[in-house]
């Protein structure tokens, strides 16, 4: 019942104003009758004056200041012209309450001060004595209370509106943050899957070629190549299973946890490339320090992807991996001696450059992934052709958290 009444009033705002005007008249009637009885005046005149003062309240929300002026004019006319003992204060109080609700605080108090001075001045002109000073004080207190209550309602509504806006903004921010995290996680998974699949499939393809070439002339070496294919494919399946397992059981307390690869696994990684025919040299300088987990994984993946690109797009050429441990950073360099200068329009170097720059036969996902990994770890990565031929990738990764490249 109450909800229906509220909806009925909100459907047409003037209905609520009409209810307020009628309610003000009804609630003020006993006071008007009592005042008329005390001063031995006509009750009909007092009730008529109260009704006229309540009429402007029908438009109180549309024209709040004008309604204050109208009710004030009616009250002053009652005092000066009809010689009422006192103004009907309820309508002017309701009007001032509405002004305080719908305007700013300074404007409301200024209007209230002017209305109070006008009413008290009119009362003093009509009855120039201090016998009714308590009545004047009551008028001042009542009008001040009306303004204060209206200001409190306005402040409360403003606070609620601000809280709702903050909640909506926080909800939008959470949604944006959730989308951003989903995108970052999707890119991270794409990088992991690309590195795993590209590396192992490249090795399997190379070892399969070796086995095919030696199957008739050297069955023993062909058999060894097939064993390496088996081991490489098994390693690929294990890494894929671990990655997919983390996606499937990321919230489970007993989720499978495979150790992430790092530079401790660098030698087996290089050996896998050497078995495929790639001549790799590893150089270490500086004193190895304990690496951040993200730095350790990033360094491993960058070396893995760089050598995969060399084996896939250039072939069997000498390659070098350099690890330089500095005070606050790890510098990585991976270079190869591919034929010609990368970026030329002939030879196999073209495909390698295409892979690096995301054009041609390569998709560019490997190079993009290396750049993203370096940035995520707080480091930098550069790649480009060497002046004497071949290609070189340089990366610098922080050894401590908080450093930005």
Buried (B, 14 or more C-beta within 10 A) or exposed (E): EEEEEEEEBEEEEEBBBBBBBBBBBEEBBEBBBEBBEEEEBEBEBBBBBBBBBBBBBBBBBEEBBEBBBBBBEBBBBBBEEBEBBBBBBBBBBBBBBBBBBBBEBEBBBEBBBEBBEBBBEBBBEBBEEEEBEEBBEEBBEBBBEBBBBBBEBBEEEEEEEEEEEEEEEEEEEEEEEEEEEEEEEEBBBBBBBBBBBBBBBBBBBBBBEBBEEBBEEBEEBBEBBBEBBEBBBEBBEEBBEBBEBBEEEEEEEEEEEEEBBBBEBBEEBBEBBEBBBBEBEEEEEEEEEEBBEBBBBBBBBBBBBBBBBBBBBBBEBBBBBBBBBBEEBBBBBBBBBBBBBBBEEEBEBBBBBBBBBEEBEBBBBBBBBBBBBBBBBBBBBEBBBBEEBBBBBBBBBBBEEEBEB
